[in-house]
Amino acid sequence: MRTGLLVGFLIKYILVFLPVVLILFSSLVSGITKVKWFIAVLLIPLILREITYAIVVTQSNVAIINGPIVLGGWAPAIPLIWCLSTWGIYWYFKKSYKR
């Protein structure tokens, strides 16, 4: 059984969606402002992840030969951009609405 692969898969999604949950249950903002931040923390990192994927695939000549899994060694950039942008938006949210 590939438990390490399963744990890594789950940790990635926990790390990415934790800021979404933290903003959703935050008492710093309410109403339409909370909805805007919630949508922003979901959509902006997803768009950045897709842009990163497109850049990595187009710049990788190895992806054409070996398939899209290899991506010339740049495959970790895709989830890393996703995770860092999500936490960056959350950090900006916390900084903007300090008590």
Backbone as a printed PyTorch tensor [residue, N CA C, xyz], in Angstrom:
tensor([[[  0.8410,  -1.1900,   0.0000],
         [  0.0000,   0.0000,   0.0000],
         [  0.8750,   1.2390,   0.0000]],

        [[  0.4800,   2.2260,  -0.6920],
         [  1.2510,   3.4590,  -0.7730],
         [  0.7090,   4.4790,   0.2120]],

        [[  0.9940,   4.2530,   1.4680],
         [  0.4710,   5.1610,   2.4910],
         [  1.1600,   6.5160,   2.4390]],

        [[  2.4460,   6.5280,   2.0850],
         [  3.1560,   7.7990,   1.9780],
         [  2.5700,   8.6880,   0.9050]],

        [[  2.1840,   8.0800,  -0.2000],
         [  1.5640,   8.8380,  -1.2870],
         [  0.2100,   9.3980,  -0.8500]],

        [[ -0.5590,   8.5970,  -0.1350],
         [ -1.8640,   9.0360,   0.3630],
         [ -1.7200,  10.1620,   1.3810]],

        [[ -0.7700,  10.0210,   2.2910],
         [ -0.5500,  11.0600,   3.3050],
         [ -0.0890,  12.3580,   2.6460]],

        [[  0.8190,  12.2630,   1.6860],
         [  1.2740,  13.4530,   0.9660],
         [  0.1470,  14.1210,   0.2090]],

        [[ -0.7180,  13.3230,  -0.3870],
         [ -1.8740,  13.8500,  -1.1050],
         [ -2.8110,  14.5920,  -0.1620]],

        [[ -3.0710,  14.0110,   1.0000],
         [ -3.9720,  14.6440,   1.9700],
         [ -3.3610,  15.8950,   2.5920]],

        [[ -2.0690,  15.8570,   2.8880],
         [ -1.4190,  17.0160,   3.4880],
         [ -1.4380,  18.2000,   2.5310]],

        [[ -1.2610,  17.9250,   1.2350],
         [ -1.2920,  19.0140,   0.2500],
         [ -2.6370,  19.7280,   0.2910]],

        [[ -3.7160,  18.9720,   0.3160],
         [ -5.0320,  19.6070,   0.3180],
         [ -5.3670,  20.2330,   1.6640]],

        [[ -4.8750,  19.6820,   2.7410],
         [ -5.0860,  20.3080,   4.0470],
         [ -4.3570,  21.6410,   4.1060]],

        [[ -3.1170,  21.6780,   3.6270],
         [ -2.3520,  22.9300,   3.6350],
         [ -2.9650,  23.9900,   2.7350]],

        [[ -3.5600,  23.5770,   1.6280],
         [ -4.1260,  24.5440,   0.6940],
         [ -5.4810,  25.0570,   1.1730]],

        [[ -6.3030,  24.1860,   1.7230],
         [ -7.6520,  24.6070,   2.0940],
         [ -7.7820,  25.0790,   3.5400]],

        [[ -6.7170,  24.9900,   4.3290],
         [ -6.7610,  25.5010,   5.7010],
         [ -6.9760,  27.0150,   5.7470]],

        [[ -6.2900,  27.8330,   4.9260],
         [ -6.5780,  29.2780,   4.9440],
         [ -8.0130,  29.5980,   4.5250]],

        [[ -8.5740,  28.8020,   3.6340],
         [ -9.9660,  29.0160,   3.2260],
         [-10.8920,  28.8370,   4.4230]],

        [[-10.6680,  27.7960,   5.1890],
         [-11.4880,  27.5270,   6.3730],
         [-11.2530,  28.6020,   7.4330]],

        [[-10.0080,  29.0200,   7.5980],
         [ -9.7090,  30.0530,   8.5910],
         [-10.3870,  31.3780,   8.2510]],

        [[-10.4250,  31.7360,   6.9830],
         [-11.1300,  32.9580,   6.5770],
         [-12.6370,  32.7830,   6.7300]],

        [[-13.1360,  31.5990,   6.4140],
         [-14.5710,  31.3420,   6.5150],
         [-15.0690,  31.4830,   7.9520]],

        [[-14.2730,  31.0440,   8.9190],
         [-14.6900,  31.1070,  10.3160],
         [-14.0510,  32.2660,  11.0790]],

        [[-13.4930,  33.2250,  10.3800],
         [-12.8610,  34.3800,  11.0120],
         [-13.9230,  35.3560,  11.5040]],

        [[-13.6400,  35.9520,  12.6510],
         [-14.5550,  36.9670,  13.1850],
         [-14.0730,  38.3750,  12.8660]],

        [[-13.0130,  38.4970,  12.0660],
         [-12.4850,  39.8130,  11.7180],
         [-13.3770,  40.5520,  10.7350]],

        [[-14.0170,  39.8230,   9.8270],
         [-14.9140,  40.4300,   8.8440],
         [-16.2090,  39.6340,   8.8100]],

        [[-17.2160,  40.2220,   8.1910],
         [-18.4900,  39.5130,   8.0540],
         [-19.1820,  39.9840,   6.7860]],

        [[-20.2190,  39.2580,   6.4320],
         [-21.0470,  39.6500,   5.3010],
         [-20.3720,  39.4880,   3.9550]],

        [[-20.5830,  40.4900,   3.1050],
         [-20.0970,  40.4330,   1.7270],
         [-18.5690,  40.4710,   1.6770]],

        [[-17.9240,  41.1130,   2.6590],
         [-16.4610,  41.1470,   2.6960],
         [-15.8870,  39.7540,   2.9030]],

        [[-16.5220,  38.9770,   3.7740],
         [-16.0680,  37.6020,   3.9930],
         [-16.2610,  36.7610,   2.7350]],

        [[-17.3490,  36.9720,   2.0300],
         [-17.5980,  36.2330,   0.7910],
         [-16.5420,  36.5820,  -0.2610]],

        [[-16.1940,  37.8620,  -0.3750],
         [-15.1770,  38.2850,  -1.3370],
         [-13.8250,  37.6520,  -1.0240]],

        [[-13.4280,  37.6630,   0.2390],
         [-12.1570,  37.0520,   0.6180],
         [-12.1910,  35.5440,   0.4030]],

        [[-13.3070,  34.9160,   0.7110],
         [-13.4530,  33.4710,   0.5360],
         [-13.2920,  33.0890,  -0.9400]],

        [[-13.9580,  33.8310,  -1.8120],
         [-13.8540,  33.5570,  -3.2530],
         [-12.4450,  33.8640,  -3.7580]],

        [[-11.8550,  34.9380,  -3.2680],
         [-10.5040,  35.3020,  -3.6990],
         [ -9.4820,  34.2530,  -3.2920]],

        [[ -9.6040,  33.7380,  -2.0760],
         [ -8.6230,  32.7480,  -1.6120],
         [ -8.8420,  31.3870,  -2.2860]],

        [[ -9.9850,  31.1870,  -2.8850],
         [-10.2050,  29.9680,  -3.6640],
         [ -9.7680,  30.1260,  -5.1140]],

        [[-10.1120,  31.2470,  -5.7420],
         [ -9.8980,  31.3940,  -7.1830],
         [ -8.4960,  31.8700,  -7.5800]],

        [[ -7.9430,  32.8380,  -6.8810],
         [ -6.6410,  33.3860,  -7.2750],
         [ -5.5440,  32.3160,  -7.2510]],

        [[ -5.4150,  31.5230,  -6.1790],
         [ -4.3890,  30.4640,  -6.2130],
         [ -4.6510,  29.4090,  -7.2850]],

        [[ -5.9110,  29.1130,  -7.5620],
         [ -6.2250,  28.1420,  -8.6050],
         [ -5.8130,  28.6580,  -9.9830]],

        [[ -6.0660,  29.9370, -10.2310],
         [ -5.6600,  30.5350, -11.5040],
         [ -4.1380,  30.5660, -11.6200]],

        [[ -3.4520,  30.9250, -10.5280],
         [ -1.9910,  30.9260, -10.5450],
         [ -1.4260,  29.5280, -10.7620]],

        [[ -2.0740,  28.5220, -10.1900],
         [ -1.6350,  27.1390, -10.3890],
         [ -1.7780,  26.7310, -11.8500]],

        [[ -2.8710,  27.0970, -12.4770],
         [ -3.0730,  26.7460, -13.8830],
         [ -2.0890,  27.4830, -14.7890]],

        [[ -1.7910,  28.7400, -14.4830],
         [ -0.8040,  29.4870, -15.2570],
         [  0.5760,  28.8480, -15.1010]],

        [[  0.9210,  28.4640, -13.8750],
         [  2.1980,  27.7990, -13.6360],
         [  2.2760,  26.4760, -14.3760]],

        [[  1.1980,  25.7240, -14.3690],
         [  1.1730,  24.4550, -15.0900],
         [  1.3790,  24.6830, -16.5880]],

        [[  0.7300,  25.6880, -17.1330],
         [  0.8760,  25.9750, -18.5570],
         [  2.3070,  26.3880, -18.8880]],

        [[  2.9230,  27.2040, -18.0420],
         [  4.3030,  27.6260, -18.2690],
         [  5.2570,  26.4450, -18.1800]],

        [[  5.0800,  25.6030, -17.1660],
         [  5.9680,  24.4570, -16.9830],
         [  5.8290,  23.4780, -18.1400]],

        [[  4.6250,  23.2250, -18.5850],
         [  4.4300,  22.2840, -19.6870],
         [  4.9890,  22.8230, -20.9900]],

        [[  4.7900,  24.1070, -21.2590],
         [  5.2920,  24.6550, -22.5200],
         [  6.8000,  24.8030, -22.5300]],

        [[  7.4160,  25.0280, -21.3860],
         [  8.8630,  25.1960, -21.3240],
         [  9.6150,  23.8870, -21.1780]],

        [[  8.9000,  22.8110, -20.9440],
         [  9.5440,  21.5300, -20.7070],
         [  9.5160,  20.6830, -21.9760]],

        [[ 10.6630,  20.4540, -22.5530],
         [ 10.7600,  19.5720, -23.7120],
         [ 10.6500,  18.1150, -23.3150]],

        [[ 10.9720,  17.8010, -22.0600],
         [ 10.9160,  16.4280, -21.5770],
         [  9.4680,  15.9630, -21.4780]],

        [[  8.5350,  16.8890, -21.2380],
         [  7.1290,  16.5210, -21.0910],
         [  6.5790,  15.9150, -22.3710]],

        [[  7.0890,  16.3230, -23.5030],
         [  6.6020,  15.7760, -24.7670],
         [  7.0540,  14.3330, -24.9360]],

        [[  8.2670,  14.0250, -24.4730],
         [  8.8290,  12.6800, -24.6580],
         [  8.3180,  11.7210, -23.5910]],

        [[  8.3990,  12.1050, -22.3260],
         [  8.1150,  11.1880, -21.2280],
         [  6.7170,  11.3250, -20.6380]],

        [[  5.9280,  12.2320, -21.0860],
         [  4.5900,  12.4210, -20.5340],
         [  4.5660,  13.5970, -19.5850]],

        [[  3.3880,  14.0270, -19.1740],
         [  3.2730,  15.2340, -18.3540],
         [  3.6690,  15.0530, -16.8990]],

        [[  4.0260,  13.8460, -16.4690],
         [  4.3930,  13.6340, -15.0700],
         [  5.7730,  14.2160, -14.7720]],

        [[  6.7100,  14.0740, -15.6820],
         [  8.0920,  14.4620, -15.4330],
         [  8.2460,  15.9830, -15.4150]],

        [[  7.8140,  16.6490, -16.4380],
         [  7.8230,  18.1130, -16.5590],
         [  9.1960,  18.7230, -16.3270]],

        [[ 10.2210,  18.0220, -16.7160],
         [ 11.5740,  18.5630, -16.6650],
         [ 12.0630,  18.9280, -15.2850]],

        [[ 11.5670,  18.3110, -14.2460],
         [ 11.9930,  18.6110, -12.8870],
         [ 11.2700,  19.7830, -12.2520]],

        [[ 10.3710,  20.4250, -12.9560],
         [  9.6540,  21.5890, -12.4440],
         [  8.2790,  21.2490, -11.9010]],

        [[  7.9260,  19.9850, -11.8150],
         [  6.6080,  19.5800, -11.3360],
         [  6.2900,  20.0650,  -9.9160]],

        [[  7.2490,  20.1210,  -8.9770],
         [  6.9180,  20.6260,  -7.6340],
         [  6.5200,  22.1010,  -7.6100]],

        [[  6.8220,  22.8460,  -8.6540],
         [  6.4630,  24.2690,  -8.6730],
         [  4.9570,  24.4610,  -8.7170]],

        [[  4.2440,  23.5160,  -9.2890],
         [  2.7980,  23.6750,  -9.4510],
         [  2.0740,  23.6750,  -8.1060]],

        [[  2.2140,  22.6280,  -7.2600],
         [  1.5370,  22.7100,  -5.9560],
         [  2.1640,  23.7290,  -5.0170]],

        [[  3.4610,  24.0130,  -5.2080],
         [  4.1130,  24.9940,  -4.3480],
         [  3.5560,  26.3910,  -4.5840]],

        [[  3.3530,  26.7680,  -5.8280],
         [  2.7360,  28.0620,  -6.1460],
         [  1.3250,  28.1180,  -5.5750]],

        [[  0.5890,  27.0280,  -5.6890],
         [ -0.7770,  26.9590,  -5.1780],
         [ -0.7950,  27.1860,  -3.6690]],

        [[  0.0700,  26.4870,  -2.9600],
         [  0.0970,  26.5820,  -1.4990],
         [  0.6020,  27.9450,  -1.0310]],

        [[  1.6810,  28.4270,  -1.6290],
         [  2.2420,  29.7110,  -1.2040],
         [  1.3160,  30.8790,  -1.5000]],

        [[  0.6240,  30.8410,  -2.6240],
         [ -0.2940,  31.9390,  -2.9300],
         [ -1.5060,  31.9260,  -2.0000]],

        [[ -1.9840,  30.7460,  -1.6330],
         [ -3.1010,  30.6540,  -0.6920],
         [ -2.7170,  31.2290,   0.6700]],

        [[ -1.5490,  30.8270,   1.1670],
         [ -1.1090,  31.3370,   2.4620],
         [ -0.7230,  32.8030,   2.3830]],

        [[ -0.2450,  33.2600,   1.2350],
         [  0.0610,  34.6800,   1.0620],
         [ -1.1910,  35.5470,   1.1250]],

        [[ -2.2530,  35.0840,   0.5050],
         [ -3.5230,  35.8120,   0.5650],
         [ -4.0620,  35.8230,   1.9860]],

        [[ -3.9390,  34.6960,   2.6860],
         [ -4.3930,  34.6480,   4.0790],
         [ -3.5720,  35.5950,   4.9480]],

        [[ -2.2580,  35.6410,   4.7160],
         [ -1.4070,  36.5500,   5.4790],
         [ -1.8190,  38.0010,   5.2270]],

        [[ -2.1000,  38.3300,   3.9800],
         [ -2.5520,  39.6850,   3.6420],
         [ -3.9050,  39.9910,   4.2940]],

        [[ -4.7850,  39.0100,   4.3330],
         [ -6.0850,  39.1610,   4.9990],
         [ -5.8950,  39.4680,   6.4780]],

        [[ -5.0350,  38.6940,   7.1430],
         [ -4.8110,  38.9050,   8.5800],
         [ -4.1650,  40.2690,   8.8450]],

        [[ -3.2490,  40.6700,   7.9630],
         [ -2.5830,  41.9510,   8.1290],
         [ -3.5320,  43.1180,   7.8840]],

        [[ -4.4560,  42.9520,   6.9450],
         [ -5.3890,  44.0270,   6.6200],
         [ -6.4330,  44.2620,   7.7000]],

        [[ -6.8210,  43.1920,   8.3720],
         [ -7.9150,  43.3090,   9.3490],
         [ -7.4330,  43.0210,  10.7630]],

        [[ -6.2850,  43.5700,  11.1320],
         [ -5.7960,  43.4150,  12.4940],
         [ -6.6960,  44.1650,  13.4510]],

        [[ -6.8690,  43.6200,  14.6240],
         [ -7.6860,  44.3110,  15.6240],
         [ -6.8590,  45.3130,  16.3760]]])
